[in-house]
Amino acid sequence: MHDLRMTVPAIGCAAQKRASSRLLVCVLAGICLMALLPRAWAAETDAELHFEVADGLVAHARVLEDGGIEVRTNRGMQPQRLPAASDEEGRSRLDHGDYNFDGYQDLVSRASAGQVNEAVVVNVYDPAQGMFRELVAPTDTPANCEGFWSLLADEASRTLTSSCRGGPMWYSDVY
C-alpha cells in the first residue's frame, strides 16, 4: 500500500497556518458574497423594471424610497410619479401585464400584507394621454375585498379576480 503522506511536500508549521488562514478568509468571503448576491439581484429585479408597453414603446419603472413608483418611457415623457403597493418597510415588487385587456402592458406593484395577503396596485397605460393612471377597483358593487388583493387577470374571460383572506375565510371578487 502506498503512503500518500510521502507524496505531499513537507512545509513548515508556520507556512501551514498561513495557508490555512488564507483559505479560511477566502471561504468566509465567498460565503458572505453568496449571501449578498440574492439580495442584490432581488433588489434590482424587484425595485426596477424595464418592459415593452407596446411595439417600440419601452417603460422603465423604479420604486422610490418613499414607496411610490417613478416611470418614464422612451418617447421622452417626463418622469411620472405613481402610487404603489408597499409593505411595512416600503418595499414593493414590480411586474407588468395587460390588466384592462386593451393590448397595452400595464405596470403592477405588489407587496405582502400580513402572512397571506398581497396588496396590488395596477397603473394602466392610457395611449391617448401617453401616461399611466391608477386602475381603481369598482365601488358600485358589493365587494368582499376592499381594493385589489392577489390580483389575477384572465384574458380569456376578460376578468380580474381579487382574493383576500380575513380570519379563517378566503374571499374573492370578480370584475
Summary of the structure (lengths in Angstrom):
residues: 175
radius of gyration: 25.5
end to end distance: 78.1
largest distance: 87.1
contacts: 439
relative contact order: 0.10
helix: 22%
strand: 39%
